Amino acid sequence: MIVLEKPLITEKLTRLQEEHQQYAFKVALKATKPQIKRAIEDRYPDVRVGRVNTMIVPSKPKGRFTKGGYVDGRSKIWKKAIVTLKEGEIDFFSEI
């Protein structure tokens, strides 16, 4: 199972990185906190994880108007992990 799907980069999360050494990732829905911690420490060897907070982001109704009429649906449920580091720093932009 792939635990870490992708890092999340927004204005709010960038502020958390600078002020509190907290980084956010989109993770697998069934991933546990110890699995997330192990995956981050394996992927970024010079980083030590202090704490992992997770949240499940609920689905939202989505819809659009098309030629055939209104099409409605829902977005997928996904899981977000906010990781607080004890030491080290992650640079997402050097990986690209």
N, CA and C atoms as an extended XYZ file, in Angstrom:
288
Properties=species:S:1:pos:R:3:atomname:S:1:resname:S:1:resid:I:1 pbc="F F F"
N         0.855       -1.178        0.000 N   MET     1
C         0.000        0.000        0.000 CA  MET     1
C         0.899        1.239        0.000 C   MET     1
N         0.608        2.178       -0.869 N   ILE     2
C         1.320        3.450       -0.894 CA  ILE     2
C         0.682        4.346        0.161 C   ILE     2
N         1.475        4.754        1.143 N   VAL     3
C         0.947        5.542        2.256 CA  VAL     3
C         0.867        7.018        1.883 C   VAL     3
N         1.972        7.597        1.421 N   LEU     4
C         2.003        9.012        1.059 CA  LEU     4
C         1.620        9.170       -0.408 C   LEU     4
N         0.552        9.901       -0.677 N   GLU     5
C         0.142       10.119       -2.053 CA  GLU     5
C         0.781       11.366       -2.641 C   GLU     5
N         0.682       12.509       -1.933 N   LYS     6
C         1.317       13.734       -2.417 CA  LYS     6
C         1.358       14.757       -1.288 C   LYS     6
N         2.320       15.674       -1.341 N   PRO     7
C         2.334       16.764       -0.361 CA  PRO     7
C         1.284       17.805       -0.723 C   PRO     7
N         0.763       18.469        0.279 N   LEU     8
C        -0.225       19.522        0.062 CA  LEU     8
C         0.446       20.875        0.269 C   LEU     8
N         0.273       21.774       -0.691 N   ILE     9
C         0.897       23.085       -0.619 CA  ILE     9
C        -0.180       24.146       -0.846 C   ILE     9
N        -0.511       24.865        0.214 N   THR    10
C        -1.438       25.986        0.144 CA  THR    10
C        -0.821       27.142        0.927 C   THR    10
N        -1.467       28.299        0.900 N   GLU    11
C        -0.948       29.436        1.649 CA  GLU    11
C        -0.951       29.151        3.147 C   GLU    11
N        -2.017       28.569        3.637 N   LYS    12
C        -2.121       28.277        5.064 CA  LYS    12
C        -1.083       27.240        5.485 C   LYS    12
N        -0.908       26.205        4.682 N   LEU    13
C         0.056       25.161        5.023 CA  LEU    13
C         1.491       25.660        4.901 C   LEU    13
N         1.752       26.603        4.006 N   THR    14
C         3.081       27.200        3.914 CA  THR    14
C         3.393       27.993        5.178 C   THR    14
N         2.399       28.682        5.714 N   ARG    15
C         2.586       29.412        6.968 CA  ARG    15
C         2.859       28.454        8.121 C   ARG    15
N         2.156       27.318        8.146 N   LEU    16
C         2.408       26.307        9.179 CA  LEU    16
C         3.829       25.759        9.075 C   LEU    16
N         4.325       25.586        7.849 N   GLN    17
C         5.695       25.093        7.658 CA  GLN    17
C         6.702       26.078        8.230 C   GLN    17
N         6.516       27.350        7.948 N   GLU    18
C         7.471       28.360        8.383 CA  GLU    18
C         7.434       28.594        9.889 C   GLU    18
N         6.249       28.615       10.480 N   GLU    19
C         6.121       28.985       11.884 CA  GLU    19
C         6.209       27.808       12.845 C   GLU    19
N         5.682       26.639       12.449 N   HIS    20
C         5.545       25.534       13.405 CA  HIS    20
C         6.198       24.225       12.966 C   HIS    20
N         6.916       24.220       11.850 N   GLN    21
C         7.534       22.990       11.319 CA  GLN    21
C         6.492       21.895       11.103 C   GLN    21
N         5.318       22.261       10.569 N   GLN    22
C         4.261       21.302       10.281 CA  GLN    22
C         4.084       21.199        8.769 C   GLN    22
N         3.995       19.966        8.281 N   TYR    23
C         3.857       19.695        6.852 CA  TYR    23
C         2.624       18.829        6.646 C   TYR    23
N         1.922       19.031        5.532 N   ALA    24
C         0.686       18.296        5.268 CA  ALA    24
C         0.854       17.412        4.040 C   ALA    24
N         0.255       16.230        4.106 N   PHE    25
C         0.304       15.260        3.027 CA  PHE    25
C        -1.078       14.674        2.815 C   PHE    25
N        -1.380       14.345        1.563 N   LYS    26
C        -2.545       13.529        1.264 CA  LYS    26
C        -2.074       12.086        1.401 C   LYS    26
N        -2.775       11.308        2.211 N   VAL    27
C        -2.344        9.937        2.503 CA  VAL    27
C        -3.460        8.961        2.157 C   VAL    27
N        -3.116        7.683        2.158 N   ALA    28
C        -4.105        6.642        1.883 CA  ALA    28
C        -5.165        6.651        2.978 C   ALA    28
N        -6.388        6.339        2.598 N   LEU    29
C        -7.506        6.398        3.537 CA  LEU    29
C        -7.341        5.418        4.699 C   LEU    29
N        -6.695        4.295        4.463 N   LYS    30
C        -6.534        3.278        5.503 CA  LYS    30
C        -5.194        3.371        6.239 C   LYS    30
N        -4.401        4.393        5.944 N   ALA    31
C        -3.086        4.538        6.579 CA  ALA    31
C        -3.242        4.940        8.045 C   ALA    31
N        -2.418        4.344        8.891 N   THR    32
C        -2.435        4.665       10.315 CA  THR    32
C        -1.326        5.664       10.629 C   THR    32
N        -1.381        6.243       11.828 N   LYS    33
C        -0.378        7.227       12.206 CA  LYS    33
C         1.039        6.639       12.253 C   LYS    33
N         1.247        5.445       12.812 N   PRO    34
C         2.602        4.873       12.771 CA  PRO    34
C         3.098        4.594       11.349 C   PRO    34
N         2.208        4.173       10.452 N   GLN    35
C         2.596        3.949        9.060 CA  GLN    35
C         2.992        5.254        8.382 C   GLN    35
N         2.268        6.328        8.656 N   ILE    36
C         2.576        7.629        8.078 CA  ILE    36
C         3.926        8.119        8.590 C   ILE    36
N         4.158        7.977        9.885 N   LYS    37
C         5.433        8.402       10.471 CA  LYS    37
C         6.601        7.641        9.847 C   LYS    37
N         6.445        6.333        9.716 N   ARG    38
C         7.504        5.498        9.136 CA  ARG    38
C         7.749        5.864        7.674 C   ARG    38
N         6.680        6.128        6.915 N   ALA    39
C         6.814        6.467        5.497 CA  ALA    39
C         7.540        7.800        5.305 C   ALA    39
N         7.256        8.772        6.159 N   ILE    40
C         7.910       10.072        6.035 CA  ILE    40
C         9.378        9.970        6.418 C   ILE    40
N         9.688        9.241        7.479 N   GLU    41
C        11.088        9.098        7.891 CA  GLU    41
C        11.885        8.263        6.888 C   GLU    41
N        11.233        7.348        6.163 N   ASP    42
C        11.921        6.592        5.117 CA  ASP    42
C        12.166        7.448        3.875 C   ASP    42
N        11.180        8.253        3.506 N   ARG    43
C        11.309        9.066        2.296 CA  ARG    43
C        12.249       10.256        2.478 C   ARG    43
N        12.234       10.842        3.673 N   TYR    44
C        13.103       11.983        3.984 CA  TYR    44
C        14.027       11.565        5.132 C   TYR    44
N        15.220       11.037        4.836 N   PRO    45
C        16.080       10.435        5.862 CA  PRO    45
C        16.613       11.409        6.916 C   PRO    45
N        16.736       12.697        6.614 N   ASP    46
C        17.288       13.637        7.584 CA  ASP    46
C        16.212       14.306        8.441 C   ASP    46
N        15.016       13.702        8.512 N   VAL    47
C        13.883       14.277        9.237 CA  VAL    47
C        13.451       13.316       10.341 C   VAL    47
N        13.131       13.887       11.520 N   ARG    48
C        12.534       13.096       12.598 CA  ARG    48
C        11.145       13.634       12.883 C   ARG    48
N        10.160       12.751       12.886 N   VAL    49
C         8.757       13.140       13.066 CA  VAL    49
C         8.432       13.150       14.554 C   VAL    49
N         7.831       14.247       15.000 N   GLY    50
C         7.422       14.359       16.389 CA  GLY    50
C         5.998       13.886       16.607 C   GLY    50
N         5.080       14.370       15.772 N   ARG    51
C         3.665       14.070       15.973 CA  ARG    51
C         2.956       14.007       14.635 C   ARG    51
N         1.937       13.168       14.550 N   VAL    52
C         1.130       13.033       13.337 CA  VAL    52
C        -0.336       13.233       13.712 C   VAL    52
N        -0.976       14.198       13.055 N   ASN    53
C        -2.414       14.402       13.213 CA  ASN    53
C        -3.074       14.079       11.887 C   ASN    53
N        -4.185       13.353       11.933 N   THR    54
C        -4.876       12.985       10.707 CA  THR    54
C        -6.315       13.477       10.749 C   THR    54
N        -6.873       13.682        9.565 N   MET    55
C        -8.280       14.032        9.458 CA  MET    55
C        -8.817       13.478        8.147 C   MET    55
N       -10.057       13.060        8.174 N   ILE    56
C       -10.723       12.574        6.972 CA  ILE    56
C       -11.565       13.724        6.425 C   ILE    56
N       -11.269       14.114        5.183 N   VAL    57
C       -11.971       15.216        4.544 CA  VAL    57
C       -13.220       14.631        3.881 C   VAL    57
N       -14.415       15.096        4.267 N   PRO    58
C       -15.636       14.517        3.712 CA  PRO    58
C       -15.864       14.902        2.257 C   PRO    58
N       -16.755       14.165        1.605 N   SER    59
C       -17.074       14.475        0.216 CA  SER    59
C       -17.975       15.705        0.168 C   SER    59
N       -17.898       16.417       -0.953 N   LYS    60
C       -18.707       17.612       -1.145 CA  LYS    60
C       -19.561       17.423       -2.393 C   LYS    60
N       -20.756       17.993       -2.416 N   PRO    61
C       -21.557       17.910       -3.642 CA  PRO    61
C       -20.941       18.770       -4.739 C   PRO    61
N       -20.894       18.225       -5.930 N   LYS    62
C       -20.365       18.941       -7.089 CA  LYS    62
C       -21.399       18.857       -8.208 C   LYS    62
N       -21.402       19.839       -9.084 N   GLY    63
C       -22.324       19.805      -10.213 CA  GLY    63
C       -21.917       20.799      -11.267 C   GLY    63
N       -22.408       20.562      -12.471 N   ARG    64
C       -22.127       21.489      -13.572 CA  ARG    64
C       -23.266       21.421      -14.576 C   ARG    64
N       -23.412       22.510      -15.292 N   PHE    65
C       -24.398       22.572      -16.355 CA  PHE    65
C       -23.733       22.175      -17.670 C   PHE    65
N       -24.350       21.269      -18.398 N   THR    66
C       -23.829       20.819      -19.684 CA  THR    66
C       -24.930       20.955      -20.734 C   THR    66
N       -24.592       20.598      -21.964 N   LYS    67
C       -25.605       20.646      -23.033 CA  LYS    67
C       -26.762       19.708      -22.739 C   LYS    67
N       -26.451       18.586      -22.110 N   GLY    68
C       -27.495       17.606      -21.816 CA  GLY    68
C       -28.258       17.889      -20.541 C   GLY    68
N       -27.942       18.967      -19.837 N   GLY    69
C       -28.631       19.297      -18.601 CA  GLY    69
C       -27.653       19.356      -17.435 C   GLY    69
N       -28.195       19.317      -16.252 N   TYR    70
C       -27.381       19.421      -15.040 CA  TYR    70
C       -26.827       18.052      -14.669 C   TYR    70
N       -25.521       17.980      -14.432 N   VAL    71
C       -24.871       16.737      -14.013 CA  VAL    71
C       -24.389       16.939      -12.590 C   VAL    71
N       -24.856       16.078      -11.691 N   ASP    72
C       -24.433       16.215      -10.298 CA  ASP    72
C       -23.673       14.987       -9.841 C   ASP    72
N       -22.946       15.150       -8.764 N   GLY    73
C       -22.161       14.067       -8.195 CA  GLY    73
C       -21.518       14.537       -6.906 C   GLY    73
N       -20.537       13.778       -6.445 N   ARG    74
C       -19.844       14.122       -5.207 CA  ARG    74
C       -18.350       13.903       -5.392 C   ARG    74
N       -17.546       14.668       -4.669 N   SER    75
C       -16.105       14.449       -4.685 CA  SER    75
C       -15.773       13.257       -3.791 C   SER    75
N       -14.560       12.752       -3.905 N   LYS    76
C       -14.162       11.589       -3.125 CA  LYS    76
C       -13.803       11.979       -1.692 C   LYS    76
N       -13.942       11.028       -0.788 N   ILE    77
C       -13.459       11.181        0.579 CA  ILE    77
C       -11.958       10.932        0.550 C   ILE    77
N       -11.162       11.744        1.280 N   TRP    78
C        -9.727       11.535        1.330 CA  TRP    78
C        -9.204       11.876        2.713 C   TRP    78
N        -7.982       11.474        2.972 N   LYS    79
C        -7.393       11.636        4.298 CA  LYS    79
C        -6.192       12.566        4.220 C   LYS    79
N        -6.106       13.491        5.186 N   LYS    80
C        -5.015       14.453        5.261 CA  LYS    80
C        -4.239       14.200        6.544 C   LYS    80
N        -2.910       14.245        6.451 N   ALA    81
C        -2.062       14.099        7.625 CA  ALA    81
C        -1.223       15.361        7.784 C   ALA    81
N        -1.237       15.920        8.997 N   ILE    82
C        -0.376       17.054        9.310 CA  ILE    82
C         0.705       16.537       10.250 C   ILE    82
N         1.950       16.666        9.804 N   VAL    83
C         3.090       16.079       10.490 CA  VAL    83
C         3.916       17.194       11.121 C   VAL    83
N         4.172       17.084       12.421 N   THR    84
C         5.027       18.028       13.120 CA  THR    84
C         6.405       17.401       13.251 C   THR    84
N         7.442       18.134       12.850 N   LEU    85
C         8.805       17.606       12.864 CA  LEU    85
C         9.533       18.012       14.130 C   LEU    85
N        10.346       17.071       14.670 N   LYS    86
C        11.229       17.383       15.789 CA  LYS    86
C        12.472       18.094       15.278 C   LYS    86
N        13.055       17.545       14.221 N   GLU    87
C        14.252       18.146       13.633 CA  GLU    87
C        14.272       17.874       12.152 C   GLU    87
N        14.964       18.734       11.431 N   GLY    88
C        15.046       18.594        9.983 CA  GLY    88
C        14.042       19.494        9.283 C   GLY    88
N        14.125       19.485        7.967 N   GLU    89
C        13.250       20.306        7.151 CA  GLU    89
C        13.000       19.597        5.833 C   GLU    89
N        11.793       19.741        5.305 N   ILE    90
C        11.434       19.120        4.029 CA  ILE    90
C        11.328       20.231        2.991 C   ILE    90
N        11.978       20.032        1.842 N   ASP    91
C        11.894       20.996        0.746 CA  ASP    91
C        11.170       20.311       -0.411 C   ASP    91
N         9.885       20.626       -0.581 N   PHE    92
C         9.085       19.989       -1.622 CA  PHE    92
C         9.522       20.400       -3.018 C   PHE    92
N        10.018       21.606       -3.175 N   PHE    93
C        10.295       22.139       -4.503 CA  PHE    93
C        11.580       21.587       -5.093 C   PHE    93
N        12.479       21.039       -4.283 N   SER    94
C        13.707       20.448       -4.824 CA  SER    94
C        13.445       19.063       -5.409 C   SER    94
N        12.305       18.437       -5.063 N   GLU    95
C        11.968       17.106       -5.540 CA  GLU    95
C        11.411       17.118       -6.958 C   GLU    95
N        10.859       18.210       -7.379 N   ILE    96
C        10.149       18.279       -8.658 CA  ILE    96
C        11.095       18.151       -9.823 C   ILE    96
